[in-house]
Amino acid sequence: NAGYFVGRACGKRHPFPTLSPGKTVAGCVASLVAGVAAGAALLPFTLGEPGLRGILVGAAVGGLVNVGAQAGDLSESWIKRRAGVKDSSSWLGPSGGILDVIDSLFFAASAALLLWSLLYAPAGT
């Protein structure tokens, strides 16, 4: 996880100190860059368009899905803060609970489904 490692290594500014005190600007940016790079590298192969257009579309999709993932993480943190709890459950021990593990999927999965349905829509629909 690029965001975690970069944030721990060089993150100084905390954009959401009361909501998510461990999140840093450097970590958010590193996560976004990793999402853009992964999309640019991988999505052109699934689109069947390995040229510049495929790379740019892949970068855009990777970035948008990453923004959704970060929004899911922040929204789950907001819910926990409102409830006055640190972890969503104790089922998974020190990882913080099931919601802490899957929170990034809340908006990222929706964004991915929407974007991919637009990209892979049959011609003429």
Chimera marker file (.cmm) of the C-alpha trace (Angstrom):
<marker_set name="trace">
<marker id="1" x="0.000" y="0.000" z="0.000" r="1" g="1" b="0" radius="0.5"/>
<marker id="2" x="1.843" y="3.051" z="-1.297" r="1" g="1" b="0" radius="0.5"/>
<marker id="3" x="-0.191" y="5.489" z="0.782" r="1" g="1" b="0" radius="0.5"/>
<marker id="4" x="0.623" y="3.741" z="4.030" r="1" g="1" b="0" radius="0.5"/>
<marker id="5" x="4.363" y="3.366" z="3.446" r="1" g="1" b="0" radius="0.5"/>
<marker id="6" x="4.951" y="6.829" z="1.987" r="1" g="1" b="0" radius="0.5"/>
<marker id="7" x="2.778" y="8.430" z="4.653" r="1" g="1" b="0" radius="0.5"/>
<marker id="8" x="4.717" y="6.668" z="7.411" r="1" g="1" b="0" radius="0.5"/>
<marker id="9" x="8.076" y="7.482" z="5.830" r="1" g="1" b="0" radius="0.5"/>
<marker id="10" x="7.679" y="11.152" z="5.003" r="1" g="1" b="0" radius="0.5"/>
<marker id="11" x="4.159" y="12.297" z="5.838" r="1" g="1" b="0" radius="0.5"/>
<marker id="12" x="4.114" y="15.451" z="7.951" r="1" g="1" b="0" radius="0.5"/>
<marker id="13" x="0.804" y="17.201" z="7.279" r="1" g="1" b="0" radius="0.5"/>
<marker id="14" x="-2.414" y="15.576" z="8.437" r="1" g="1" b="0" radius="0.5"/>
<marker id="15" x="-5.346" y="16.903" z="6.376" r="1" g="1" b="0" radius="0.5"/>
<marker id="16" x="-8.024" y="15.277" z="8.578" r="1" g="1" b="0" radius="0.5"/>
<marker id="17" x="-6.572" y="15.241" z="12.115" r="1" g="1" b="0" radius="0.5"/>
<marker id="18" x="-9.851" y="14.659" z="13.959" r="1" g="1" b="0" radius="0.5"/>
<marker id="19" x="-11.370" y="12.346" z="11.371" r="1" g="1" b="0" radius="0.5"/>
<marker id="20" x="-8.401" y="10.179" z="10.430" r="1" g="1" b="0" radius="0.5"/>
<marker id="21" x="-5.329" y="11.217" z="12.441" r="1" g="1" b="0" radius="0.5"/>
<marker id="22" x="-2.957" y="8.765" z="10.745" r="1" g="1" b="0" radius="0.5"/>
<marker id="23" x="-3.723" y="9.922" z="7.209" r="1" g="1" b="0" radius="0.5"/>
<marker id="24" x="-1.147" y="12.298" z="5.692" r="1" g="1" b="0" radius="0.5"/>
<marker id="25" x="-1.103" y="14.425" z="2.568" r="1" g="1" b="0" radius="0.5"/>
<marker id="26" x="1.953" y="12.511" z="1.338" r="1" g="1" b="0" radius="0.5"/>
<marker id="27" x="0.138" y="9.214" z="1.853" r="1" g="1" b="0" radius="0.5"/>
<marker id="28" x="-2.982" y="10.432" z="0.028" r="1" g="1" b="0" radius="0.5"/>
<marker id="29" x="-0.918" y="11.652" z="-2.918" r="1" g="1" b="0" radius="0.5"/>
<marker id="30" x="1.174" y="8.478" z="-3.032" r="1" g="1" b="0" radius="0.5"/>
<marker id="31" x="-1.976" y="6.368" z="-3.032" r="1" g="1" b="0" radius="0.5"/>
<marker id="32" x="-3.431" y="8.442" z="-5.868" r="1" g="1" b="0" radius="0.5"/>
<marker id="33" x="-0.213" y="8.204" z="-7.902" r="1" g="1" b="0" radius="0.5"/>
<marker id="34" x="-0.145" y="4.423" z="-7.400" r="1" g="1" b="0" radius="0.5"/>
<marker id="35" x="-3.770" y="4.168" z="-8.539" r="1" g="1" b="0" radius="0.5"/>
<marker id="36" x="-3.103" y="6.264" z="-11.643" r="1" g="1" b="0" radius="0.5"/>
<marker id="37" x="0.031" y="4.236" z="-12.459" r="1" g="1" b="0" radius="0.5"/>
<marker id="38" x="-1.743" y="0.897" z="-11.972" r="1" g="1" b="0" radius="0.5"/>
<marker id="39" x="-4.648" y="1.989" z="-14.146" r="1" g="1" b="0" radius="0.5"/>
<marker id="40" x="-2.334" y="3.314" z="-16.850" r="1" g="1" b="0" radius="0.5"/>
<marker id="41" x="-0.284" y="0.113" z="-16.830" r="1" g="1" b="0" radius="0.5"/>
<marker id="42" x="-3.080" y="-2.461" z="-16.654" r="1" g="1" b="0" radius="0.5"/>
<marker id="43" x="-6.311" y="-1.124" z="-18.106" r="1" g="1" b="0" radius="0.5"/>
<marker id="44" x="-5.050" y="-0.714" z="-21.709" r="1" g="1" b="0" radius="0.5"/>
<marker id="45" x="-4.652" y="-4.495" z="-21.914" r="1" g="1" b="0" radius="0.5"/>
<marker id="46" x="-8.274" y="-5.073" z="-20.947" r="1" g="1" b="0" radius="0.5"/>
<marker id="47" x="-9.493" y="-2.327" z="-23.263" r="1" g="1" b="0" radius="0.5"/>
<marker id="48" x="-7.616" y="-3.844" z="-26.157" r="1" g="1" b="0" radius="0.5"/>
<marker id="49" x="-6.131" y="-0.446" z="-26.856" r="1" g="1" b="0" radius="0.5"/>
<marker id="50" x="-2.460" y="-0.406" z="-25.800" r="1" g="1" b="0" radius="0.5"/>
<marker id="51" x="-1.715" y="3.032" z="-27.289" r="1" g="1" b="0" radius="0.5"/>
<marker id="52" x="-1.642" y="6.437" z="-25.642" r="1" g="1" b="0" radius="0.5"/>
<marker id="53" x="-5.431" y="6.680" z="-25.517" r="1" g="1" b="0" radius="0.5"/>
<marker id="54" x="-5.651" y="3.415" z="-23.577" r="1" g="1" b="0" radius="0.5"/>
<marker id="55" x="-2.967" y="4.572" z="-21.167" r="1" g="1" b="0" radius="0.5"/>
<marker id="56" x="-4.728" y="7.898" z="-20.557" r="1" g="1" b="0" radius="0.5"/>
<marker id="57" x="-8.121" y="6.253" z="-20.052" r="1" g="1" b="0" radius="0.5"/>
<marker id="58" x="-6.512" y="3.729" z="-17.714" r="1" g="1" b="0" radius="0.5"/>
<marker id="59" x="-4.834" y="6.506" z="-15.731" r="1" g="1" b="0" radius="0.5"/>
<marker id="60" x="-8.126" y="8.370" z="-15.403" r="1" g="1" b="0" radius="0.5"/>
<marker id="61" x="-10.018" y="5.258" z="-14.291" r="1" g="1" b="0" radius="0.5"/>
<marker id="62" x="-7.263" y="4.315" z="-11.837" r="1" g="1" b="0" radius="0.5"/>
<marker id="63" x="-7.292" y="7.818" z="-10.361" r="1" g="1" b="0" radius="0.5"/>
<marker id="64" x="-11.070" y="7.982" z="-10.026" r="1" g="1" b="0" radius="0.5"/>
<marker id="65" x="-11.309" y="4.550" z="-8.418" r="1" g="1" b="0" radius="0.5"/>
<marker id="66" x="-8.528" y="5.550" z="-6.017" r="1" g="1" b="0" radius="0.5"/>
<marker id="67" x="-10.369" y="8.730" z="-5.034" r="1" g="1" b="0" radius="0.5"/>
<marker id="68" x="-13.400" y="6.536" z="-4.339" r="1" g="1" b="0" radius="0.5"/>
<marker id="69" x="-11.276" y="4.231" z="-2.185" r="1" g="1" b="0" radius="0.5"/>
<marker id="70" x="-9.931" y="7.136" z="-0.142" r="1" g="1" b="0" radius="0.5"/>
<marker id="71" x="-13.440" y="8.563" z="0.229" r="1" g="1" b="0" radius="0.5"/>
<marker id="72" x="-14.665" y="5.197" z="1.520" r="1" g="1" b="0" radius="0.5"/>
<marker id="73" x="-11.869" y="5.102" z="4.086" r="1" g="1" b="0" radius="0.5"/>
<marker id="74" x="-12.661" y="8.622" z="5.274" r="1" g="1" b="0" radius="0.5"/>
<marker id="75" x="-16.407" y="8.004" z="5.445" r="1" g="1" b="0" radius="0.5"/>
<marker id="76" x="-15.892" y="4.889" z="7.566" r="1" g="1" b="0" radius="0.5"/>
<marker id="77" x="-13.589" y="6.892" z="9.853" r="1" g="1" b="0" radius="0.5"/>
<marker id="78" x="-16.273" y="9.566" z="10.130" r="1" g="1" b="0" radius="0.5"/>
<marker id="79" x="-18.861" y="6.950" z="11.133" r="1" g="1" b="0" radius="0.5"/>
<marker id="80" x="-16.525" y="5.531" z="13.785" r="1" g="1" b="0" radius="0.5"/>
<marker id="81" x="-15.783" y="8.997" z="15.201" r="1" g="1" b="0" radius="0.5"/>
<marker id="82" x="-19.514" y="9.773" z="15.369" r="1" g="1" b="0" radius="0.5"/>
<marker id="83" x="-20.080" y="6.491" z="17.216" r="1" g="1" b="0" radius="0.5"/>
<marker id="84" x="-17.140" y="7.203" z="19.541" r="1" g="1" b="0" radius="0.5"/>
<marker id="85" x="-15.241" y="4.006" z="18.768" r="1" g="1" b="0" radius="0.5"/>
<marker id="86" x="-11.704" y="3.437" z="17.543" r="1" g="1" b="0" radius="0.5"/>
<marker id="87" x="-12.292" y="0.147" z="15.711" r="1" g="1" b="0" radius="0.5"/>
<marker id="88" x="-15.388" y="-1.105" z="13.919" r="1" g="1" b="0" radius="0.5"/>
<marker id="89" x="-15.172" y="-4.517" z="15.637" r="1" g="1" b="0" radius="0.5"/>
<marker id="90" x="-12.743" y="-6.874" z="17.327" r="1" g="1" b="0" radius="0.5"/>
<marker id="91" x="-13.247" y="-9.789" z="14.934" r="1" g="1" b="0" radius="0.5"/>
<marker id="92" x="-9.956" y="-9.292" z="13.112" r="1" g="1" b="0" radius="0.5"/>
<marker id="93" x="-7.809" y="-8.332" z="16.065" r="1" g="1" b="0" radius="0.5"/>
<marker id="94" x="-5.397" y="-5.438" z="15.621" r="1" g="1" b="0" radius="0.5"/>
<marker id="95" x="-6.499" y="-4.643" z="12.064" r="1" g="1" b="0" radius="0.5"/>
<marker id="96" x="-9.481" y="-2.690" z="13.413" r="1" g="1" b="0" radius="0.5"/>
<marker id="97" x="-12.363" y="-4.861" z="12.306" r="1" g="1" b="0" radius="0.5"/>
<marker id="98" x="-14.101" y="-5.927" z="9.152" r="1" g="1" b="0" radius="0.5"/>
<marker id="99" x="-15.243" y="-2.453" z="8.125" r="1" g="1" b="0" radius="0.5"/>
<marker id="100" x="-11.694" y="-1.153" z="8.530" r="1" g="1" b="0" radius="0.5"/>
<marker id="101" x="-10.526" y="-3.800" z="6.062" r="1" g="1" b="0" radius="0.5"/>
<marker id="102" x="-13.196" y="-3.275" z="3.393" r="1" g="1" b="0" radius="0.5"/>
<marker id="103" x="-13.987" y="0.439" z="3.821" r="1" g="1" b="0" radius="0.5"/>
<marker id="104" x="-12.160" y="1.442" z="0.650" r="1" g="1" b="0" radius="0.5"/>
<marker id="105" x="-14.534" y="-0.737" z="-1.362" r="1" g="1" b="0" radius="0.5"/>
<marker id="106" x="-17.620" y="1.311" z="-0.403" r="1" g="1" b="0" radius="0.5"/>
<marker id="107" x="-17.168" y="3.942" z="-3.099" r="1" g="1" b="0" radius="0.5"/>
<marker id="108" x="-14.344" y="2.407" z="-5.138" r="1" g="1" b="0" radius="0.5"/>
<marker id="109" x="-16.438" y="-0.574" z="-6.216" r="1" g="1" b="0" radius="0.5"/>
<marker id="110" x="-19.303" y="1.707" z="-7.251" r="1" g="1" b="0" radius="0.5"/>
<marker id="111" x="-16.950" y="3.974" z="-9.178" r="1" g="1" b="0" radius="0.5"/>
<marker id="112" x="-15.282" y="1.015" z="-10.885" r="1" g="1" b="0" radius="0.5"/>
<marker id="113" x="-18.602" y="-0.550" z="-11.885" r="1" g="1" b="0" radius="0.5"/>
<marker id="114" x="-19.868" y="2.724" z="-13.306" r="1" g="1" b="0" radius="0.5"/>
<marker id="115" x="-16.655" y="3.525" z="-15.189" r="1" g="1" b="0" radius="0.5"/>
<marker id="116" x="-16.178" y="0.010" z="-16.531" r="1" g="1" b="0" radius="0.5"/>
<marker id="117" x="-19.795" y="-0.204" z="-17.670" r="1" g="1" b="0" radius="0.5"/>
<marker id="118" x="-19.202" y="2.992" z="-19.649" r="1" g="1" b="0" radius="0.5"/>
<marker id="119" x="-15.930" y="1.714" z="-21.094" r="1" g="1" b="0" radius="0.5"/>
<marker id="120" x="-17.168" y="-1.737" z="-22.013" r="1" g="1" b="0" radius="0.5"/>
<marker id="121" x="-20.671" y="-0.809" z="-23.205" r="1" g="1" b="0" radius="0.5"/>
<marker id="122" x="-21.502" y="-2.480" z="-26.495" r="1" g="1" b="0" radius="0.5"/>
<marker id="123" x="-21.282" y="-0.157" z="-29.475" r="1" g="1" b="0" radius="0.5"/>
<marker id="124" x="-24.529" y="1.615" z="-30.254" r="1" g="1" b="0" radius="0.5"/>
<marker id="125" x="-25.980" y="1.499" z="-26.732" r="1" g="1" b="0" radius="0.5"/>
<link id1="1" id2="2" r="1" g="1" b="0" radius="0.2"/>
<link id1="2" id2="3" r="1" g="1" b="0" radius="0.2"/>
<link id1="3" id2="4" r="1" g="1" b="0" radius="0.2"/>
<link id1="4" id2="5" r="1" g="1" b="0" radius="0.2"/>
<link id1="5" id2="6" r="1" g="1" b="0" radius="0.2"/>
<link id1="6" id2="7" r="1" g="1" b="0" radius="0.2"/>
<link id1="7" id2="8" r="1" g="1" b="0" radius="0.2"/>
<link id1="8" id2="9" r="1" g="1" b="0" radius="0.2"/>
<link id1="9" id2="10" r="1" g="1" b="0" radius="0.2"/>
<link id1="10" id2="11" r="1" g="1" b="0" radius="0.2"/>
<link id1="11" id2="12" r="1" g="1" b="0" radius="0.2"/>
<link id1="12" id2="13" r="1" g="1" b="0" radius="0.2"/>
<link id1="13" id2="14" r="1" g="1" b="0" radius="0.2"/>
<link id1="14" id2="15" r="1" g="1" b="0" radius="0.2"/>
<link id1="15" id2="16" r="1" g="1" b="0" radius="0.2"/>
<link id1="16" id2="17" r="1" g="1" b="0" radius="0.2"/>
<link id1="17" id2="18" r="1" g="1" b="0" radius="0.2"/>
<link id1="18" id2="19" r="1" g="1" b="0" radius="0.2"/>
<link id1="19" id2="20" r="1" g="1" b="0" radius="0.2"/>
<link id1="20" id2="21" r="1" g="1" b="0" radius="0.2"/>
<link id1="21" id2="22" r="1" g="1" b="0" radius="0.2"/>
<link id1="22" id2="23" r="1" g="1" b="0" radius="0.2"/>
<link id1="23" id2="24" r="1" g="1" b="0" radius="0.2"/>
<link id1="24" id2="25" r="1" g="1" b="0" radius="0.2"/>
<link id1="25" id2="26" r="1" g="1" b="0" radius="0.2"/>
<link id1="26" id2="27" r="1" g="1" b="0" radius="0.2"/>
<link id1="27" id2="28" r="1" g="1" b="0" radius="0.2"/>
<link id1="28" id2="29" r="1" g="1" b="0" radius="0.2"/>
<link id1="29" id2="30" r="1" g="1" b="0" radius="0.2"/>
<link id1="30" id2="31" r="1" g="1" b="0" radius="0.2"/>
<link id1="31" id2="32" r="1" g="1" b="0" radius="0.2"/>
<link id1="32" id2="33" r="1" g="1" b="0" radius="0.2"/>
<link id1="33" id2="34" r="1" g="1" b="0" radius="0.2"/>
<link id1="34" id2="35" r="1" g="1" b="0" radius="0.2"/>
<link id1="35" id2="36" r="1" g="1" b="0" radius="0.2"/>
<link id1="36" id2="37" r="1" g="1" b="0" radius="0.2"/>
<link id1="37" id2="38" r="1" g="1" b="0" radius="0.2"/>
<link id1="38" id2="39" r="1" g="1" b="0" radius="0.2"/>
<link id1="39" id2="40" r="1" g="1" b="0" radius="0.2"/>
<link id1="40" id2="41" r="1" g="1" b="0" radius="0.2"/>
<link id1="41" id2="42" r="1" g="1" b="0" radius="0.2"/>
<link id1="42" id2="43" r="1" g="1" b="0" radius="0.2"/>
<link id1="43" id2="44" r="1" g="1" b="0" radius="0.2"/>
<link id1="44" id2="45" r="1" g="1" b="0" radius="0.2"/>
<link id1="45" id2="46" r="1" g="1" b="0" radius="0.2"/>
<link id1="46" id2="47" r="1" g="1" b="0" radius="0.2"/>
<link id1="47" id2="48" r="1" g="1" b="0" radius="0.2"/>
<link id1="48" id2="49" r="1" g="1" b="0" radius="0.2"/>
<link id1="49" id2="50" r="1" g="1" b="0" radius="0.2"/>
<link id1="50" id2="51" r="1" g="1" b="0" radius="0.2"/>
<link id1="51" id2="52" r="1" g="1" b="0" radius="0.2"/>
<link id1="52" id2="53" r="1" g="1" b="0" radius="0.2"/>
<link id1="53" id2="54" r="1" g="1" b="0" radius="0.2"/>
<link id1="54" id2="55" r="1" g="1" b="0" radius="0.2"/>
<link id1="55" id2="56" r="1" g="1" b="0" radius="0.2"/>
<link id1="56" id2="57" r="1" g="1" b="0" radius="0.2"/>
<link id1="57" id2="58" r="1" g="1" b="0" radius="0.2"/>
<link id1="58" id2="59" r="1" g="1" b="0" radius="0.2"/>
<link id1="59" id2="60" r="1" g="1" b="0" radius="0.2"/>
<link id1="60" id2="61" r="1" g="1" b="0" radius="0.2"/>
<link id1="61" id2="62" r="1" g="1" b="0" radius="0.2"/>
<link id1="62" id2="63" r="1" g="1" b="0" radius="0.2"/>
<link id1="63" id2="64" r="1" g="1" b="0" radius="0.2"/>
<link id1="64" id2="65" r="1" g="1" b="0" radius="0.2"/>
<link id1="65" id2="66" r="1" g="1" b="0" radius="0.2"/>
<link id1="66" id2="67" r="1" g="1" b="0" radius="0.2"/>
<link id1="67" id2="68" r="1" g="1" b="0" radius="0.2"/>
<link id1="68" id2="69" r="1" g="1" b="0" radius="0.2"/>
<link id1="69" id2="70" r="1" g="1" b="0" radius="0.2"/>
<link id1="70" id2="71" r="1" g="1" b="0" radius="0.2"/>
<link id1="71" id2="72" r="1" g="1" b="0" radius="0.2"/>
<link id1="72" id2="73" r="1" g="1" b="0" radius="0.2"/>
<link id1="73" id2="74" r="1" g="1" b="0" radius="0.2"/>
<link id1="74" id2="75" r="1" g="1" b="0" radius="0.2"/>
<link id1="75" id2="76" r="1" g="1" b="0" radius="0.2"/>
<link id1="76" id2="77" r="1" g="1" b="0" radius="0.2"/>
<link id1="77" id2="78" r="1" g="1" b="0" radius="0.2"/>
<link id1="78" id2="79" r="1" g="1" b="0" radius="0.2"/>
<link id1="79" id2="80" r="1" g="1" b="0" radius="0.2"/>
<link id1="80" id2="81" r="1" g="1" b="0" radius="0.2"/>
<link id1="81" id2="82" r="1" g="1" b="0" radius="0.2"/>
<link id1="82" id2="83" r="1" g="1" b="0" radius="0.2"/>
<link id1="83" id2="84" r="1" g="1" b="0" radius="0.2"/>
<link id1="84" id2="85" r="1" g="1" b="0" radius="0.2"/>
<link id1="85" id2="86" r="1" g="1" b="0" radius="0.2"/>
<link id1="86" id2="87" r="1" g="1" b="0" radius="0.2"/>
<link id1="87" id2="88" r="1" g="1" b="0" radius="0.2"/>
<link id1="88" id2="89" r="1" g="1" b="0" radius="0.2"/>
<link id1="89" id2="90" r="1" g="1" b="0" radius="0.2"/>
<link id1="90" id2="91" r="1" g="1" b="0" radius="0.2"/>
<link id1="91" id2="92" r="1" g="1" b="0" radius="0.2"/>
<link id1="92" id2="93" r="1" g="1" b="0" radius="0.2"/>
<link id1="93" id2="94" r="1" g="1" b="0" radius="0.2"/>
<link id1="94" id2="95" r="1" g="1" b="0" radius="0.2"/>
<link id1="95" id2="96" r="1" g="1" b="0" radius="0.2"/>
<link id1="96" id2="97" r="1" g="1" b="0" radius="0.2"/>
<link id1="97" id2="98" r="1" g="1" b="0" radius="0.2"/>
<link id1="98" id2="99" r="1" g="1" b="0" radius="0.2"/>
<link id1="99" id2="100" r="1" g="1" b="0" radius="0.2"/>
<link id1="100" id2="101" r="1" g="1" b="0" radius="0.2"/>
<link id1="101" id2="102" r="1" g="1" b="0" radius="0.2"/>
<link id1="102" id2="103" r="1" g="1" b="0" radius="0.2"/>
<link id1="103" id2="104" r="1" g="1" b="0" radius="0.2"/>
<link id1="104" id2="105" r="1" g="1" b="0" radius="0.2"/>
<link id1="105" id2="106" r="1" g="1" b="0" radius="0.2"/>
<link id1="106" id2="107" r="1" g="1" b="0" radius="0.2"/>
<link id1="107" id2="108" r="1" g="1" b="0" radius="0.2"/>
<link id1="108" id2="109" r="1" g="1" b="0" radius="0.2"/>
<link id1="109" id2="110" r="1" g="1" b="0" radius="0.2"/>
<link id1="110" id2="111" r="1" g="1" b="0" radius="0.2"/>
<link id1="111" id2="112" r="1" g="1" b="0" radius="0.2"/>
<link id1="112" id2="113" r="1" g="1" b="0" radius="0.2"/>
<link id1="113" id2="114" r="1" g="1" b="0" radius="0.2"/>
<link id1="114" id2="115" r="1" g="1" b="0" radius="0.2"/>
<link id1="115" id2="116" r="1" g="1" b="0" radius="0.2"/>
<link id1="116" id2="117" r="1" g="1" b="0" radius="0.2"/>
<link id1="117" id2="118" r="1" g="1" b="0" radius="0.2"/>
<link id1="118" id2="119" r="1" g="1" b="0" radius="0.2"/>
<link id1="119" id2="120" r="1" g="1" b="0" radius="0.2"/>
<link id1="120" id2="121" r="1" g="1" b="0" radius="0.2"/>
<link id1="121" id2="122" r="1" g="1" b="0" radius="0.2"/>
<link id1="122" id2="123" r="1" g="1" b="0" radius="0.2"/>
<link id1="123" id2="124" r="1" g="1" b="0" radius="0.2"/>
<link id1="124" id2="125" r="1" g="1" b="0" radius="0.2"/>
</marker_set>
